[in-house]
């Protein structure tokens, strides 16, 4: 699994002109799923994301987690995170999981993140044409990949 995590002052997902999810202070998480991903990847990412200290404390140091600040989260499925641009100019998405694999893993990820963090977690809609708005705070953007636990 690959994620792009953005610290936001606010974020929303709109589908067909209607707001599906909206948050204030928190994290916007773009989630890409591969065929080989499973529960171990979900557990590792959800724990890391919940405890990731990227919010400022009273001394203006990034020392607080989304849990510490009582934030919210939105998770948006994003198969394009697994794009390969090695050949030509048109990205290949062969590594991205097909919906029959990706949808259940996406749903498990969201449920696990809610459970682990104890915080509200909004979603987009898998496969929908979504309009994602955000006000990146910092900007702070973190990339995590369960195949490269660095």
NORURCOR-V685642 format. One line per field, one symbol per residue. phi: phi as a letter, one per 40 degrees, with the letter a starting at -180 (. if undefined). psi: psi as a letter, one per 20 degrees, with the letter a starting at -180 (. if undefined). Layout:
phi->???
psi->???
//
This chain:
phi->.bbbbbcbcaaabbbfgbccaabcdibbbcbbbbdccaccccccccccccbccbbccccgbcbbcccccgcbabbbcacccbcbbcbgbbcbbcccccdccccccccccccccccccgbcbcbcbdgccbbbbabcchcbbbbbbccbcc
psi->qpqopppqhqqqpppkippgqprcpbppopppprhiqahgggggggggghjonjqqahjkqnjqrhghjkarqppppnhiikppkgpaioqqkhipqqhhggghhghhgggggggghjrporrbppiqoqopqqnpofqopppqpiimm.
//
